[in-house]
């Protein structure tokens, strides 16, 4: 299934997760398996957090970029529209391409 994910874009051009395990450099074009990192101050919701549409009004856009991704083994998680609506929590993700801003 095609979905969308917001990533942190570093000054050197690499991308990483926004909050959890954010120091890891994520590589496009390869299947990445979700890891479970319990993090103080964050709800425990294992999986790659993606959306059905490139929308997350509760998150700042500076230094971040939306990517089209392919996901596998996902479940839906309903959130308020102010947080993008339906989230897709995936076991596996393949980062495909950045969206044009």
C-alpha positions in Angstrom: 0.0 0.0 0.0 1.2 3.5 -0.8 1.3 6.0 2.2 3.1 9.1 3.2 5.6 9.8 6.0 7.2 13.0 7.3 10.9 12.7 7.9 13.6 15.0 9.5 15.9 16.3 6.7 19.4 16.9 8.0 21.8 19.5 6.7 23.9 16.7 5.0 20.8 15.6 3.0 20.1 12.4 4.9 16.7 11.7 6.4 15.7 10.2 9.8 12.7 9.7 12.0 11.2 12.8 13.7 11.3 11.7 17.3 12.0 8.0 18.1 15.5 6.7 17.3 16.1 9.9 15.4 19.8 9.6 15.0 19.6 6.6 12.6 20.1 7.5 8.9 17.2 5.9 6.9 18.0 4.6 3.4 15.5 5.0 0.6 14.7 2.1 -1.7 15.1 -0.7 0.8 12.6 -2.4 3.0 13.1 -1.3 6.6 11.6 -3.3 9.5 10.1 -1.3 12.4 11.9 -1.6 15.7 10.3 -1.1 19.1 11.9 1.7 21.0 10.0 2.7 24.2 10.8 6.4 24.7 10.0 8.4 27.8 7.4 11.1 27.1 5.9 9.3 24.1 3.0 6.9 23.8 4.1 3.4 23.1 2.8 2.7 19.5 5.3 0.5 17.8 5.6 0.7 14.0 6.4 3.2 11.3 3.9 6.1 11.7 2.5 7.0 8.2 -0.6 8.7 6.9 -3.0 8.0 4.0 -2.5 11.6 2.8 0.5 13.9 3.3 -1.1 15.9 6.2 0.0 16.4 9.8 -1.2 19.8 10.9 0.1 19.4 14.5 3.7 19.1 13.3 6.1 21.9 12.2 7.3 21.7 8.6 10.7 23.4 9.0 13.6 21.0 8.4 11.2 18.2 7.4 10.1 16.6 4.2 7.2 14.4 3.1 8.0 11.1 1.3 5.8 8.7 -0.6 6.4 5.3 1.0 5.2 1.7 0.5 4.1 0.0 3.6 3.4 -3.6 4.6 1.9 -5.3 7.6 0.0 -2.1 8.8 -2.8 -1.4 11.2 -4.9 1.8 11.3 -5.0 4.1 14.3 -7.6 6.8 14.4 -6.5 10.2 15.5 -8.2 13.6 15.5 -8.2 15.6 12.2 -6.0 18.1 13.9 -3.3 15.3 14.0 -3.8 14.2 10.5 -6.8 11.9 11.0 -6.1 8.2 10.3 -2.6 7.0 10.9 -1.1 3.8 9.5 1.3 2.0 11.8 3.4 -0.3 9.6 5.7 -3.2 10.3 7.7 -2.5 7.2 8.3 0.5 5.1 10.1 1.3 1.8 11.0 5.0 1.3 10.2 5.8 -2.3 10.5 9.5 -3.2 10.2 13.0 -1.7 7.1 15.0 -2.5 7.5 18.4 -4.1 6.8 21.3 -1.7 
